[in-house]
Amino acid sequence: MHRILEFRGAPAFSPSRLARLGRDLALELPTLRHITAEYWYFIEVREALSAEEEARLGELLDARARGGEDLPAGTLRLVTPRPGTISPWSSKATDIARQCGFDKVL
């Protein structure tokens, strides 16, 4: 059974860029108090990974598997490609994962 793994990555913007973005958004959304932006990785696998495999995949992505950690308070908004979109980046990332021994990654 196929699964989708979720990994949280690094911040998407520098602190100064995020502060500027927050100020700009506050002009349109006066009740906005705080924003965060970070990379997320969604990986389809053909079967569950072991804990060791998940840890290795997290190291490859420089990310951590989602689960148990505190998410920022508020509303989560994900910005993703259209469903069905296969980008050159995702194709290359899949190739790299497979070359690193992750044959369960689709």
TAFENDA-V255134 format. One record per residue. N is the residue number from 1. RES is the residue in three letters. NEAR is the number of other ideal C-beta (glycine too) atoms within 8 Angstrom. Layout:
BEGIN
<<N/RES/NEAR> <N/RES/NEAR>>
END
This chain:
BEGIN
<<1/MET/3> <2/HIS/7> <3/ARG/8> <4/ILE/8> <5/LEU/12> <6/GLU/9> <7/PHE/15> <8/ARG/10> <9/GLY/10> <10/ALA/7> <11/PRO/9> <12/ALA/6> <13/PHE/8> <14/SER/6> <15/PRO/6> <16/SER/6> <17/ARG/8> <18/LEU/13> <19/ALA/8> <20/ARG/8> <21/LEU/11> <22/GLY/11> <23/ARG/8> <24/ASP/8> <25/LEU/10> <26/ALA/9> <27/LEU/7> <28/GLU/5> <29/LEU/7> <30/PRO/5> <31/THR/4> <32/LEU/9> <33/ARG/3> <34/HIS/7> <35/ILE/8> <36/THR/7> <37/ALA/8> <38/GLU/9> <39/TYR/9> <40/TRP/9> <41/TYR/9> <42/PHE/9> <43/ILE/10> <44/GLU/10> <45/VAL/13> <46/ARG/6> <47/GLU/7> <48/ALA/5> <49/LEU/10> <50/SER/6> <51/ALA/6> <52/GLU/6> <53/GLU/10> <54/GLU/11> <55/ALA/8> <56/ARG/11> <57/LEU/16> <58/GLY/12> <59/GLU/7> <60/LEU/10> <61/LEU/9> <62/ASP/7> <63/ALA/11> <64/ARG/7> <65/ALA/10> <66/ARG/7> <67/GLY/4> <68/GLY/2> <69/GLU/7> <70/ASP/3> <71/LEU/5> <72/PRO/6> <73/ALA/3> <74/GLY/5> <75/THR/3> <76/LEU/5> <77/ARG/4> <78/LEU/5> <79/VAL/3> <80/THR/5> <81/PRO/5> <82/ARG/5> <83/PRO/4> <84/GLY/4> <85/THR/6> <86/ILE/5> <87/SER/7> <88/PRO/5> <89/TRP/6> <90/SER/8> <91/SER/9> <92/LYS/8> <93/ALA/8> <94/THR/10> <95/ASP/8> <96/ILE/9> <97/ALA/12> <98/ARG/10> <99/GLN/6> <100/CYS/8> <101/GLY/6> <102/PHE/11> <103/ASP/5> <104/LYS/9> <105/VAL/11> <106/LEU/7>>
END
